[in-house]
Amino acid sequence: MKPALSDPEVAEWVERTKQVIAGEGGEVVNHEIWGRRKLTHLIGKAREGVYAYLKYRASPALLRKLSHNFSVAGDVLRNMTVVAQDRKYKAKEKKPKAPAQVS
């Protein structure tokens, strides 16, 4: 987000986003405000930005809506949405090997 935003403004932006997610049937799993950090490259004229992390469950329609909202929001410099699948990994069972034949 833009570095000109104050901490209360960033918190308000995150809360509004959480309300949109909850209002559309999604679920916020985790959120963190990482704070003001130096950007790896210039975005516009900004050398730093405020980072916020939101992990949520949402339908594809809600994901498109949020992506659109982030792209048109004036306070968001960049955004990245990563779709992660919930996976349950099973431990692989080791099959016993037959003893080697020695001639």
N, CA, C and O atoms as a printed pandas DataFrame, in Angstrom:
     atom_number atom_name residue_name chain_id  residue_number  x_coord  y_coord  z_coord
0              1         N          MET        A               1    0.843   -1.167    0.000
1              2        CA          MET        A               1    0.000    0.000    0.000
2              3         C          MET        A               1    0.894    1.237    0.000
3              4         O          MET        A               1    2.096    1.148    0.248
4              5         N          LYS        A               2    0.310    2.350   -0.271
5              6        CA          LYS        A               2    1.083    3.589   -0.333
6              7         C          LYS        A               2    1.713    3.900    1.017
7              8         O          LYS        A               2    1.089    3.698    2.059
8              9         N          PRO        A               3    2.960    4.396    0.999
9             10        CA          PRO        A               3    3.645    4.681    2.260
10            11         C          PRO        A               3    3.054    5.866    3.016
11            12         O          PRO        A               3    3.338    6.037    4.201
12            13         N          ALA        A               4    2.245    6.682    2.364
13            14        CA          ALA        A               4    1.657    7.847    3.027
14            15         C          ALA        A               4    0.542    7.462    3.999
15            16         O          ALA        A               4    0.121    8.288    4.809
16            17         N          LEU        A               5    0.059    6.228    3.932
17            18        CA          LEU        A               5   -1.014    5.798    4.831
18            19         C          LEU        A               5   -0.495    5.668    6.260
19            20         O          LEU        A               5    0.595    5.146    6.495
20            21         N          SER        A               6   -1.285    6.146    7.197
21            22        CA          SER        A               6   -0.925    6.001    8.610
22            23         C          SER        A               6   -1.299    4.595    9.081
23            24         O          SER        A               6   -2.033    3.876    8.402
24            25         N          ASP        A               7   -0.790    4.217   10.241
25            26        CA          ASP        A               7   -1.095    2.891   10.790
26            27         C          ASP        A               7   -2.599    2.673   10.991
27            28         O          ASP        A               7   -3.097    1.597   10.659
28            29         N          PRO        A               8   -3.346    3.661   11.524
29            30        CA          PRO        A               8   -4.800    3.451   11.647
30            31         C          PRO        A               8   -5.497    3.299   10.290
31            32         O          PRO        A               8   -6.463    2.545   10.172
32            33         N          GLU        A               9   -5.015    4.006    9.272
33            34        CA          GLU        A               9   -5.614    3.882    7.940
34            35         C          GLU        A               9   -5.364    2.494    7.349
35            36         O          GLU        A               9   -6.239    1.920    6.702
36            37         N          VAL        A              10   -4.164    1.963    7.577
37            38        CA          VAL        A              10   -3.844    0.617    7.097
38            39         C          VAL        A              10   -4.719   -0.407    7.813
39            40         O          VAL        A              10   -5.273   -1.306    7.180
40            41         N          ALA        A              11   -4.844   -0.269    9.133
41            42        CA          ALA        A              11   -5.681   -1.192    9.906
42            43         C          ALA        A              11   -7.136   -1.120    9.438
43            44         O          ALA        A              11   -7.811   -2.146    9.348
44            45         N          GLU        A              12   -7.619    0.086    9.140
45            46        CA          GLU        A              12   -8.988    0.255    8.650
46            47         C          GLU        A              12   -9.162   -0.417    7.289
47            48         O          GLU        A              12  -10.183   -1.058    7.041
48            49         N          TRP        A              13   -8.165   -0.274    6.403
49            50        CA          TRP        A              13   -8.217   -0.903    5.087
50            51         C          TRP        A              13   -8.285   -2.424    5.223
51            52         O          TRP        A              13   -9.064   -3.075    4.528
52            53         N          VAL        A              14   -7.474   -2.988    6.113
53            54        CA          VAL        A              14   -7.479   -4.440    6.333
54            55         C          VAL        A              14   -8.831   -4.882    6.891
55            56         O          VAL        A              14   -9.367   -5.905    6.464
56            57         N          GLU        A              15   -9.384   -4.134    7.828
57            58        CA          GLU        A              15  -10.687   -4.487    8.405
58            59         C          GLU        A              15  -11.796   -4.432    7.354
59            60         O          GLU        A              15  -12.669   -5.299    7.331
60            61         N          ARG        A              16  -11.770   -3.420    6.487
61            62        CA          ARG        A              16  -12.770   -3.331    5.416
62            63         C          ARG        A              16  -12.667   -4.535    4.485
63            64         O          ARG        A              16  -13.681   -5.095    4.068
64            65         N          THR        A              17  -11.437   -4.928    4.161
65            66        CA          THR        A              17  -11.227   -6.087    3.292
66            67         C          THR        A              17  -11.726   -7.359    3.965
67            68         O          THR        A              17  -12.338   -8.207    3.315
68            69         N          LYS        A              18  -11.465   -7.498    5.272
69            70        CA          LYS        A              18  -11.958   -8.663    6.011
70            71         C          LYS        A              18  -13.484   -8.696    6.019
71            72         O          LYS        A              18  -14.078   -9.770    5.923
72            73         N          GLN        A              19  -14.128   -7.524    6.134
73            74        CA          GLN        A              19  -15.591   -7.460    6.122
74            75         C          GLN        A              19  -16.152   -7.860    4.759
75            76         O          GLN        A              19  -17.184   -8.527    4.681
76            77         N          VAL        A              20  -15.472   -7.452    3.683
77            78        CA          VAL        A              20  -15.909   -7.842    2.341
78            79         C          VAL        A              20  -15.821   -9.358    2.192
79            80         O          VAL        A              20  -16.738   -9.989    1.667
80            81         N          ILE        A              21  -14.716   -9.937    2.655
81            82        CA          ILE        A              21  -14.535  -11.391    2.563
82            83         C          ILE        A              21  -15.624  -12.113    3.354
83            84         O          ILE        A              21  -16.245  -13.047    2.847
84            85         N          ALA        A              22  -15.856  -11.684    4.591
85            86        CA          ALA        A              22  -16.871  -12.327    5.435
86            87         C          ALA        A              22  -18.276  -12.103    4.875
87            88         O          ALA        A              22  -19.115  -13.003    4.925
88            89         N          GLY        A              23  -18.531  -10.923    4.348
89            90        CA          GLY        A              23  -19.849  -10.609    3.803
90            91         C          GLY        A              23  -20.203  -11.412    2.565
91            92         O          GLY        A              23  -21.380  -11.610    2.266
92            93         N          GLU        A              24  -19.191  -11.876    1.842
93            94        CA          GLU        A              24  -19.427  -12.654    0.625
94            95         C          GLU        A              24  -19.308  -14.156    0.868
95            96         O          GLU        A              24  -19.273  -14.943   -0.078
96            97         N          GLY        A              25  -19.247  -14.551    2.145
97            98        CA          GLY        A              25  -19.208  -15.973    2.458
98            99         C          GLY        A              25  -17.816  -16.561    2.575
99           100         O          GLY        A              25  -17.669  -17.779    2.675
100          101         N          GLY        A              26  -16.798  -15.724    2.566
101          102        CA          GLY        A              26  -15.432  -16.211    2.724
102          103         C          GLY        A              26  -15.044  -16.270    4.188
103          104         O          GLY        A              26  -15.824  -15.908    5.069
104          105         N          GLU        A              27  -13.838  -16.728    4.432
105          106        CA          GLU        A              27  -13.344  -16.851    5.803
106          107         C          GLU        A              27  -11.894  -16.378    5.856
107          108         O          GLU        A              27  -11.051  -16.869    5.106
108          109         N          VAL        A              28  -11.607  -15.428    6.737
109          110        CA          VAL        A              28  -10.234  -14.965    6.928
110          111         C          VAL        A              28   -9.557  -15.923    7.893
111          112         O          VAL        A              28   -9.995  -16.081    9.033
112          113         N          VAL        A              29   -8.491  -16.559    7.437
113          114        CA          VAL        A              29   -7.768  -17.530    8.247
114          115         C          VAL        A              29   -6.704  -16.834    9.085
115          116         O          VAL        A              29   -6.517  -17.154   10.259
116          117         N          ASN        A              30   -6.010  -15.883    8.476
117          118        CA          ASN        A              30   -4.921  -15.188    9.158
118          119         C          ASN        A              30   -4.719  -13.833    8.492
119          120         O          ASN        A              30   -4.932  -13.688    7.288
120          121         N          HIS        A              31   -4.317  -12.860    9.265
121          122        CA          HIS        A              31   -3.929  -11.573    8.684
122          123         C          HIS        A              31   -2.799  -10.978    9.512
123          124         O          HIS        A              31   -2.762  -11.114   10.734
124          125         N          GLU        A              32   -1.892  -10.324    8.827
125          126        CA          GLU        A              32   -0.762   -9.677    9.480
126          127         C          GLU        A              32   -0.469   -8.373    8.754
127          128         O          GLU        A              32   -0.554   -8.302    7.528
128          129         N          ILE        A              33   -0.130   -7.360    9.508
129          130        CA          ILE        A              33    0.338   -6.110    8.912
130          131         C          ILE        A              33    1.839   -6.074    9.147
131          132         O          ILE        A              33    2.303   -5.931   10.278
132          133         N          TRP        A              34    2.592   -6.208    8.056
133          134        CA          TRP        A              34    4.045   -6.290    8.167
134          135         C          TRP        A              34    4.691   -4.918    8.311
135          136         O          TRP        A              34    5.858   -4.825    8.691
136          137         N          GLY        A              35    3.963   -3.871    8.019
137          138        CA          GLY        A              35    4.474   -2.524    8.226
138          139         C          GLY        A              35    5.186   -1.945    7.011
139          140         O          GLY        A              35    5.145   -2.492    5.909
140          141         N          ARG        A              36    5.830   -0.829    7.256
141          142        CA          ARG        A              36    6.497   -0.075    6.204
142          143         C          ARG        A              36    7.859   -0.699    5.907
143          144         O          ARG        A              36    8.673   -0.903    6.809
144          145         N          ARG        A              37    8.093   -0.999    4.624
145          146        CA          ARG        A              37    9.349   -1.616    4.205
146          147         C          ARG        A              37    9.816   -1.000    2.900
147          148         O          ARG        A              37    9.027   -0.447    2.133
148          149         N          LYS        A              38   11.104   -1.106    2.668
149          150        CA          LYS        A              38   11.684   -0.620    1.425
150          151         C          LYS        A              38   11.303   -1.573    0.297
151          152         O          LYS        A              38   11.371   -2.792    0.453
152          153         N          LEU        A              39   10.901   -1.003   -0.844
153          154        CA          LEU        A              39   10.540   -1.811   -2.001
154          155         C          LEU        A              39   11.802   -2.252   -2.734
155          156         O          LEU        A              39   12.821   -1.564   -2.683
156          157         N          THR        A              40   11.742   -3.387   -3.411
157          158        CA          THR        A              40   12.905   -3.861   -4.159
158          159         C          THR        A              40   13.143   -3.028   -5.409
159          160         O          THR        A              40   14.268   -2.971   -5.907
160          161         N          HIS        A              41   12.115   -2.388   -5.918
161          162        CA          HIS        A              41   12.239   -1.500   -7.068
162          163         C          HIS        A              41   11.172   -0.406   -6.948
163          164         O          HIS        A              41   10.200   -0.550   -6.207
164          165         N          LEU        A              42   11.369    0.668   -7.676
165          166        CA          LEU        A              42   10.408    1.767   -7.634
166          167         C          LEU        A              42    9.070    1.334   -8.221
167          168         O          LEU        A              42    9.016    0.649   -9.243
168          169         N          ILE        A              43    8.011    1.738   -7.569
169          170        CA          ILE        A              43    6.663    1.574   -8.106
170          171         C          ILE        A              43    6.106    2.981   -8.191
171          172         O          ILE        A              43    5.778    3.601   -7.179
172          173         N          GLY        A              44    6.005    3.472   -9.409
173          174        CA          GLY        A              44    5.685    4.881   -9.582
174          175         C          GLY        A              44    6.868    5.683   -9.069
175          176         O          GLY        A              44    7.976    5.553   -9.590
176          177         N          LYS        A              45    6.650    6.502   -8.065
177          178        CA          LYS        A              45    7.740    7.243   -7.431
178          179         C          LYS        A              45    7.994    6.759   -6.014
179          180         O          LYS        A              45    8.789    7.352   -5.285
180          181         N          ALA        A              46    7.326    5.693   -5.623
181          182        CA          ALA        A              46    7.437    5.194   -4.249
182          183         C          ALA        A              46    8.674    4.311   -4.088
183          184         O          ALA        A              46    8.930    3.427   -4.905
184          185         N          ARG        A              47    9.431    4.561   -3.031
185          186        CA          ARG        A              47   10.599    3.748   -2.697
186          187         C          ARG        A              47   10.291    2.773   -1.562
187          188         O          ARG        A              47   11.037    1.822   -1.327
188          189         N          GLU        A              48    9.189    3.021   -0.865
189          190        CA          GLU        A              48    8.776    2.111    0.202
190          191         C          GLU        A              48    7.263    1.966    0.169
191          192         O          GLU        A              48    6.555    2.753   -0.460
192          193         N          GLY        A              49    6.788    0.941    0.861
193          194        CA          GLY        A              49    5.360    0.683    0.905
194          195         C          GLY        A              49    4.996   -0.015    2.194
195          196         O          GLY        A              49    5.867   -0.450    2.947
196          197         N          VAL        A              50    3.715   -0.118    2.441
197          198        CA          VAL        A              50    3.211   -0.802    3.628
198          199         C          VAL        A              50    2.705   -2.170    3.171
199          200         O          VAL        A              50    1.882   -2.270    2.261
200          201         N          TYR        A              51    3.209   -3.213    3.815
201          202        CA          TYR        A              51    2.850   -4.580    3.450
202          203         C          TYR        A              51    1.776   -5.123    4.393
203          204         O          TYR        A              51    1.859   -4.965    5.611
204          205         N          ALA        A              52    0.775   -5.761    3.808
205          206        CA          ALA        A              52   -0.266   -6.439    4.584
206          207         C          ALA        A              52   -0.449   -7.825    3.981
207          208         O          ALA        A              52   -0.436   -7.986    2.761
208          209         N          TYR        A              53   -0.618   -8.821    4.840
209          210        CA          TYR        A              53   -0.774  -10.218    4.426
210          211         C          TYR        A              53   -2.134  -10.713    4.897
211          212         O          TYR        A              53   -2.462  -10.625    6.081
212          213         N          LEU        A              54   -2.920  -11.232    3.965
213          214        CA          LEU        A              54   -4.230  -11.797    4.289
214          215         C          LEU        A              54   -4.296  -13.215    3.735
215          216         O          LEU        A              54   -4.071  -13.432    2.545
216          217         N          LYS        A              55   -4.600  -14.164    4.587
217          218        CA          LYS        A              55   -4.829  -15.541    4.144
218          219         C          LYS        A              55   -6.299  -15.821    4.385
219          220         O          LYS        A              55   -6.797  -15.684    5.502
220          221         N          TYR        A              56   -6.993  -16.216    3.318
221          222        CA          TYR        A              56   -8.434  -16.398    3.434
222          223         C          TYR        A              56   -8.913  -17.516    2.519
223          224         O          TYR        A              56   -8.233  -17.897    1.566
224          225         N          ARG        A              57  -10.081  -18.027    2.824
225          226        CA          ARG        A              57  -10.768  -19.000    1.976
226          227         C          ARG        A              57  -11.899  -18.250    1.283
227          228         O          ARG        A              57  -12.648  -17.504    1.913
228          229         N          ALA        A              58  -12.008  -18.463   -0.025
229          230        CA          ALA        A              58  -13.022  -17.732   -0.777
230          231         C          ALA        A              58  -13.421  -18.513   -2.018
231          232         O          ALA        A              58  -12.687  -19.378   -2.496
232          233         N          SER        A              59  -14.591  -18.188   -2.521
233          234        CA          SER        A              59  -15.058  -18.774   -3.776
234          235         C          SER        A              59  -14.316  -18.108   -4.939
235          236         O          SER        A              59  -13.749  -17.029   -4.766
236          237         N          PRO        A              60  -14.313  -18.731   -6.110
237          238        CA          PRO        A              60  -13.671  -18.100   -7.267
238          239         C          PRO        A              60  -14.263  -16.730   -7.605
239          240         O          PRO        A              60  -13.536  -15.827   -8.019
240          241         N          ALA        A              61  -15.572  -16.573   -7.431
241          242        CA          ALA        A              61  -16.208  -15.282   -7.714
242          243         C          ALA        A              61  -15.702  -14.207   -6.754
243          244         O          ALA        A              61  -15.432  -13.080   -7.168
244          245         N          LEU        A              62  -15.574  -14.550   -5.482
245          246        CA          LEU        A              62  -15.060  -13.593   -4.499
246          247         C          LEU        A              62  -13.602  -13.270   -4.780
247          248         O          LEU        A              62  -13.177  -12.128   -4.608
248          249         N          LEU        A              63  -12.844  -14.245   -5.202
249          250        CA          LEU        A              63  -11.439  -14.026   -5.539
250          251         C          LEU        A              63  -11.311  -13.020   -6.679
251          252         O          LEU        A              63  -10.464  -12.128   -6.629
252          253         N          ARG        A              64  -12.153  -13.164   -7.710
253          254        CA          ARG        A              64  -12.138  -12.209   -8.823
254          255         C          ARG        A              64  -12.532  -10.813   -8.346
255          256         O          ARG        A              64  -11.935   -9.818   -8.758
256          257         N          LYS        A              65  -13.545  -10.744   -7.470
257          258        CA          LYS        A              65  -14.003   -9.448   -6.955
258          259         C          LYS        A              65  -12.896   -8.765   -6.157
259          260         O          LYS        A              65  -12.646   -7.573   -6.336
260          261         N          LEU        A              66  -12.232   -9.515   -5.278
261          262        CA          LEU        A              66  -11.151   -8.933   -4.484
262          263         C          LEU        A              66   -9.991   -8.492   -5.366
263          264         O          LEU        A              66   -9.423   -7.420   -5.159
264          265         N          SER        A              67   -9.639   -9.314   -6.346
265          266        CA          SER        A              67   -8.550   -8.965   -7.253
266          267         C          SER        A              67   -8.867   -7.668   -7.994
267          268         O          SER        A              67   -7.997   -6.813   -8.165
268          269         N          HIS        A              68  -10.115   -7.528   -8.432
269          270        CA          HIS        A              68  -10.538   -6.295   -9.101
270          271         C          HIS        A              68  -10.473   -5.106   -8.139
271          272         O          HIS        A              68   -9.970   -4.041   -8.497
272          273         N          ASN        A              69  -10.983   -5.291   -6.917
273          274        CA          ASN        A              69  -10.969   -4.208   -5.931
274          275         C          ASN        A              69   -9.542   -3.760   -5.624
275          276         O          ASN        A              69   -9.281   -2.563   -5.499
276          277         N          PHE        A              70   -8.616   -4.715   -5.501
277          278        CA          PHE        A              70   -7.225   -4.366   -5.212
278          279         C          PHE        A              70   -6.604   -3.597   -6.377
279          280         O          PHE        A              70   -5.825   -2.668   -6.166
280          281         N          SER        A              71   -6.950   -3.987   -7.611
281          282        CA          SER        A              71   -6.328   -3.346   -8.768
282          283         C          SER        A              71   -6.832   -1.921   -8.990
283          284         O          SER        A              71   -6.096   -1.090   -9.522
284          285         N          VAL        A              72   -8.065   -1.623   -8.596
285          286        CA          VAL        A              72   -8.588   -0.270   -8.799
286          287         C          VAL        A              72   -8.441    0.618   -7.566
287          288         O          VAL        A              72   -8.663    1.826   -7.641
288          289         N          ALA        A              73   -8.066    0.025   -6.433
289          290        CA          ALA        A              73   -7.914    0.814   -5.204
290          291         C          ALA        A              73   -6.720    1.753   -5.349
291          292         O          ALA        A              73   -5.638    1.333   -5.762
292          293         N          GLY        A              74   -6.916    2.993   -5.016
293          294        CA          GLY        A              74   -5.843    3.967   -5.127
294          295         C          GLY        A              74   -4.742    3.790   -4.099
295          296         O          GLY        A              74   -3.615    4.236   -4.316
296          297         N          ASP        A              75   -5.050    3.147   -2.983
297          298        CA          ASP        A              75   -4.064    2.988   -1.917
298          299         C          ASP        A              75   -3.169    1.770   -2.106
299          300         O          ASP        A              75   -2.151    1.647   -1.425
300          301         N          VAL        A              76   -3.526    0.872   -3.013
301          302        CA          VAL        A              76   -2.757   -0.359   -3.215
302          303         C          VAL        A              76   -1.764   -0.143   -4.350
303          304         O          VAL        A              76   -2.156    0.129   -5.484
304          305         N          LEU        A              77   -0.467   -0.266   -4.035
305          306        CA          LEU        A              77    0.561   -0.133   -5.063
306          307         C          LEU        A              77    0.634   -1.395   -5.915
307          308         O          LEU        A              77    0.593   -1.325   -7.143
308          309         N          ARG        A              78    0.739   -2.533   -5.269
309          310        CA          ARG        A              78    0.797   -3.835   -5.934
310          311         C          ARG        A              78    0.063   -4.858   -5.074
311          312         O          ARG        A              78   -0.054   -4.699   -3.859
312          313         N          ASN        A              79   -0.423   -5.895   -5.718
313          314        CA          ASN        A              79   -1.024   -6.991   -4.959
314          315         C          ASN        A              79   -0.689   -8.296   -5.653
315          316         O          ASN        A              79   -0.443   -8.336   -6.858
316          317         N          MET        A              80   -0.684   -9.348   -4.879
317          318        CA          MET        A              80   -0.449  -10.676   -5.430
318          319         C          MET        A              80   -1.400  -11.641   -4.736
319          320         O          MET        A              80   -1.464  -11.704   -3.508
320          321         N          THR        A              81   -2.129  -12.381   -5.540
321          322        CA          THR        A              81   -3.025  -13.391   -5.016
322          323         C          THR        A              81   -2.473  -14.749   -5.408
323          324         O          THR        A              81   -2.214  -15.011   -6.582
324          325         N          VAL        A              82   -2.296  -15.604   -4.422
325          326        CA          VAL        A              82   -1.793  -16.953   -4.658
326          327         C          VAL        A              82   -2.880  -17.927   -4.230
327          328         O          VAL        A              82   -3.365  -17.873   -3.100
328          329         N          VAL        A              83   -3.252  -18.808   -5.129
329          330        CA          VAL        A              83   -4.264  -19.811   -4.814
330          331         C          VAL        A              83   -3.545  -21.048   -4.301
331          332         O          VAL        A              83   -2.742  -21.649   -5.014
332          333         N          ALA        A              84   -3.833  -21.422   -3.072
333          334        CA          ALA        A              84   -3.204  -22.591   -2.456
334          335         C          ALA        A              84   -4.263  -23.646   -2.200
335          336         O          ALA        A              84   -5.375  -23.336   -1.773
336          337         N          GLN        A              85   -3.917  -24.862   -2.456
337          338        CA          GLN        A              85   -4.827  -25.975   -2.202
338          339         C          GLN        A              85   -4.552  -26.527   -0.812
339          340         O          GLN        A              85   -3.396  -26.665   -0.412
340          341         N          ASP        A              86   -5.610  -26.843   -0.078
341          342        CA          ASP        A              86   -5.439  -27.527    1.201
342          343         C          ASP        A              86   -5.149  -28.988    0.891
343          344         O          ASP        A              86   -5.969  -29.688    0.297
344          345         N          ARG        A              87   -3.995  -29.424    1.295
345          346        CA          ARG        A              87   -3.605  -30.805    1.013
346          347         C          ARG        A              87   -3.277  -31.508    2.307
347          348         O          ARG        A              87   -2.683  -30.939    3.224
348          349         N          LYS        A              88   -3.670  -32.731    2.354
349          350        CA          LYS        A              88   -3.298  -33.565    3.487
350          351         C          LYS        A              88   -2.346  -34.616    2.942
351          352         O          LYS        A              88   -2.716  -35.463    2.129
352          353         N          TYR        A              89   -1.139  -34.537    3.401
353          354        CA          TYR        A              89   -0.129  -35.458    2.912
354          355         C          TYR        A              89   -0.150  -36.731    3.733
355          356         O          TYR        A              89   -0.179  -36.699    4.963
356          357         N          LYS        A              90   -0.134  -37.837    3.040
357          358        CA          LYS        A              90   -0.080  -39.128    3.709
358          359         C          LYS        A              90    1.365  -39.608    3.679
359          360         O          LYS        A              90    2.062  -39.470    2.674
360          361         N          ALA        A              91    1.788  -40.159    4.771
361          362        CA          ALA        A              91    3.135  -40.715    4.811
362          363         C          ALA        A              91    3.171  -41.931    3.897
363          364         O          ALA        A              91    2.301  -42.800    3.947
364          365         N          LYS        A              92    4.185  -41.966    3.077
365          366        CA          LYS        A              92    4.323  -43.102    2.168
366          367         C          LYS        A              92    4.745  -44.323    2.962
367          368         O          LYS        A              92    5.677  -44.286    3.765
368          369         N          GLU        A              93    4.034  -45.391    2.712
369          370        CA          GLU        A              93    4.386  -46.635    3.385
370          371         C          GLU        A              93    5.515  -47.299    2.614
371          372         O          GLU        A              93    5.473  -47.403    1.388
372          373         N          LYS        A              94    6.520  -47.742    3.346
373          374        CA          LYS        A              94    7.640  -48.415    2.702
374          375         C          LYS        A              94    7.273  -49.873    2.495
375          376         O          LYS        A              94    6.856  -50.571    3.419
376          377         N          LYS        A              95    7.440  -50.307    1.269
377          378        CA          LYS        A              95    7.166  -51.702    0.951
378          379         C          LYS        A              95    8.420  -52.513    1.255
379          380         O          LYS        A              95    9.525  -52.102    0.900
380          381         N          PRO        A              96    8.260  -53.643    1.900
381          382        CA          PRO        A              96    9.446  -54.452    2.175
382          383         C          PRO        A              96   10.039  -54.978    0.871
383          384         O          PRO        A              96    9.331  -55.445   -0.021
384          385         N          LYS        A              97   11.349  -54.884    0.797
385          386        CA          LYS        A              97   12.045  -55.344   -0.399
386          387         C          LYS        A              97   12.417  -56.811   -0.226
387          388         O          LYS        A              97   12.759  -57.272    0.863
388          389         N          ALA        A              98   12.339  -57.504   -1.319
389          390        CA          ALA        A              98   12.744  -58.913   -1.295
390          391         C          ALA        A              98   14.265  -58.976   -1.180
391          392         O          ALA        A              98   14.957  -58.161   -1.790
392          393         N          PRO        A              99   14.796  -59.918   -0.419
393          394        CA          PRO        A              99   16.252  -60.016   -0.303
394          395         C          PRO        A              99   16.876  -60.312   -1.664
395          396         O          PRO        A              99   16.332  -61.065   -2.472
396          397         N          ALA        A             100   18.013  -59.706   -1.886
397          398        CA          ALA        A             100   18.712  -59.866   -3.161
398          399         C          ALA        A             100   19.265  -61.282   -3.281
399          400         O          ALA        A             100   19.757  -61.854   -2.309
400          401         N          GLN        A             101   19.177  -61.832   -4.474
401          402        CA          GLN        A             101   19.707  -63.166   -4.746
402          403         C          GLN        A             101   21.192  -63.053   -5.069
403          404         O          GLN        A             101   21.584  -62.300   -5.961
404          405         N          VAL        A             102   22.003  -63.791   -4.353
405          406        CA          VAL        A             102   23.443  -63.796   -4.604
406          407         C          VAL        A             102   23.790  -65.155   -5.207
407          408         O          VAL        A             102   23.444  -66.189   -4.635
408          409         N          SER        A             103   24.471  -65.166   -6.360
409          410        CA          SER        A             103   24.834  -66.439   -6.985
410          411         C          SER        A             103   26.282  -66.768   -6.762
411          412         O          SER        A             103   26.757  -67.806   -7.221
